[in-house]
Amino acid sequence: MRTYSLDDVYETRKRRDSWWTVYFVDPVACRAALPVANHTRLTPNGLTVLSLVLGMVSAACFAANQLVAGAVVFYLSFMIDCVDGKIARLKGTGTPFGLWLDYVGDRVRVVLCAGGLAYGQYTLTGDVRYVVLGAAVAVLDLFRYVNAPQMKRVREAVREERQLPELDEDPEALEQVPLDQLTLDPDPLDPVALDPDPLERMPLERTPRPRSFPRRLNRFLARRRVRSHLISGIEFHAAVFVVAPLAGAWALIPLAAAAGVLLLANEVVLVYRMWLFTRRHGVASSQESREHVLV
């Protein structure tokens, strides 16, 4: 059996990921993945199930008002969830069912932990705001992960109609592009720069215009593997289930509310950029096309 090195594991990291994962999870997950790959027969699906079990333990800790224990176990659950993807890419053992299991497992973990957190604080204080907090966290998370694939399908439908290249304007999709190529690509923060119409391109000999701050910021983040949108579902989960519980019960509502507002703002920006994308390409979809996108 092949023996893997830490460099082999590093090569399985995503081209671009959330800043929470890059700086606070990957350094631990890569080192944890190494002995798992070399000394165990654990499969990616087995690791996903273990991650889900730890998520249930975290929810139980939150329900028992053990906030620090719940935060630590939630972190471990997410870290193992990152390890399963690294093992799948390292050994080539990923499966379509594994993708589904990972996706559904993440949603189950978040809903259970949100319910456990709400139950534990409500039984302790009788404050109904914690019930609202748990419901809001679950709804925001579900909206985020229902909205993302629908936006992707809309863009795919537009590209199919206009026969546009497959480069996606969503920064998350750019994580699969090599960094040396990514630095030459259009800025994903600039919707106008994406998917230009070949008939409207300026001549190559035009004078280069100064780089905008969003373009420079995107290149700076890309070199560090960090996605250009700094608030996503992962940072939202970290704020609600790790940072706030470690800070104490007083921080649960304000930190969760702030993270929720930022996540919602990020979703609004992504939807606005999708609207700009569809408006720019002006596809008048048929009823059949609309049903294909939404179903």
Buried (B, 14 or more C-beta within 10 A) or exposed (E): EEEBEEEBBEEBBBBBBBBBBBEBBBEBBBEBBBEBBBEEEBBBBBBBBBBBBBBBBBBBBBBBBBBEBBBBBBBBBBBBBBBBBBBBBBBEEBEEEBBEBBEEBBBBBBBBBBBBBBBBBBEEEEEEBBBEBBEBBBEBBEBBBEBBEEBBBBBBBBBEBEEBEEBBBBBBBBBEBEBEEBEEBBBBBBBEBBBEEEEEEEEEEEEEEEEEEBBEBBBEBBEEBBBBBBBBBBBBBBBBBBBBBBBEBEBBBEBBBEBBEBBBEBBEEBBEBBEBBBEBBEBEBEEEBEEBBEE
